[in-house]
Amino acid sequence: DDAKTLVTGSADFTLHTYDLLSLKVLKRFTGHVAAINSVDFKRGCIVSGSADNTVKVWSHRGAELTTLRGHKQRVTSVELALPRLVPKKTAWGAEEEGAGFTDPRDEEDKRPLNASEIKVISASDDCTVQCWMPLLGHEVSCLTGHGDRVLSVAADKKAGL
């Protein structure tokens, strides 16, 4: 259950998942060869960005799914862009504006993700932001325009990148 799990990235090149109820380490992930600068975790999918210039996508069970190469300098920030959750409906069936989303534990939201639904956005000291479809094995786009390193990325949750 994602709501009870914490993911951390470290200068020791590892990620850990923790159970927030017991405060115990669940898994230790290895694969990066430099410090991990950023992690994101949604619906059982973990993404990490490292000073080794790579982005890695992992299963919450510990398997490394893919390594994304394309940045020329360290990755500073990563974000998973997953499909929107189902909007809440009122008792009469209309979508409530600003009502939020269904509980992530609802059955509709536990459906397996398709590879084509998983997108990753990464920022780097190379002044670029890259958008990836990692499980389909390719970069979607490379955004340029910054005159200095890009330190952080965030995507509009409604955009469905």
N, C-alpha and C positions, 0 to 999 in steps of 0.2 A: 504494500500500500504506500504510494508516493507521499501521502500526507504524514506518514510516520518515519520517513527516511530523509536523511541529510547526506549530501554529497560534498566532499571537500577536495581541493587540489592543493598540492604542496610544492615547495622548493626542493623536496627530496625526490621529485619526478613521479610521485604516485598520487592516485586518487583513493579515497576511502568512502565507503557508504557506512552510515551509522543508523542504528535503530534508535529513534528518539525516545522510545519508552524505556528501553533497558540501558541506553547510552553505550551500547557495545558496538564494536566494529562488525559489520556484516561481511564486507568484501574489501580486499585490497587489489587495486588495479595497477598493473605495470605495463609500460610500453613506450612512454615518452622518454627522451634522452636529455631533457632539460626541464627547468622549473615549469610548473603548470600555473598559468596566470589567470585562467578563467574557466568556470564550469557552468553548465546549465543542465537541468534534469526535469523532464516532463514525461508522464505516461510510460514510465519504464525505460525511457531512452535517455542516455547521458551523452553529452558532448563536452570535450575539453580542448582548450587552446594552450599552446606551450611556447616557451622560448626556443624550442627546436624548430620553429616555423611551421609546425603542423597542427592540424585539427584532427581529433580522433572521435569516432562515434562508437559508443559502447552499449551493450545490453546491461541492464541493471543486475543481471546474473553474473557479470564479470567478463563476458566475451567481448573482445575488440572486434567490431564489425567492419570498420574501414578506417583508413588514414587518408586525409585530404592534404595534398601538397599543391602549393601554388603561391603562397606568400613568400616573399624574399627576405623578410625579417620576422622577428618574434610576433606571435599572435597575442594580442592584448585582451581581446574580448570575444566571447562567442554567445550565440543565442539560438535555441531551437525554435523554429516556427512550425507549429503543428496545426492541423485543422481546428477550426472553432468548435467549441462544445455547443450542444444544442441549446438555443435560447429557451428560457422559462416561458411557459404559457400560462395565461390566466385561466380561471375556472371555466370561462366561456370559449377558450381555445385560441384567443388572440395572443400574439407575442407581446409581452410587456416591454415597453421602452425603458432601458436602463435597469431592468430587473435582474441583470446578472445572468448566470448560467446554471445549468443543472449541477447537482452534486457530482463531483468526479467519480464517486463510487457507484453512480447509477449504471445499470447494465449498458445503456446506449453508449456511454463513454468508455466502456471497457473493451469495445471491439478492437481487434488487432489493427495496427496501423499498416497501411500499404506502403511499400517502399517509395512510391511516387508522392506520398503525403508528407514525408519527412524532408524538411528544408533546414539548412543551417546558414547562419550569417556570421561572418568572422571579420574582425578588425585587426589591423596590424601596424607595426612601426614602419612598414613600407609605404604608408600613406594611402592604403587601399582598404576597401570593404569588399569581401567576396561573398557571393550568394551561391549556395551549393544544393544539389540534390544528391546527397552523399551515397545513398544506397542504390542509385542508378548510375553512380560512378562519374558524375561530371559536374563541372562548375556551370552555373546558370549565367552569372554575370560578374564582372569586376567593376566596382564603382570607384572612380577616381575624382580628384578635385581638391582634396585636402592638401595643404602646403606643408603639413607636418604629420607626425605619426597620429594614427587614429586610436584613441584610448578606450572607447566604449561604443557598443551598439545596442539598440533596442528597437524591436519591431512592434507596430500597432497590432494588437492581438486580433483585431477585426479584419486586418488586411489579408490574412490567409496566404501570405507570400507563397 
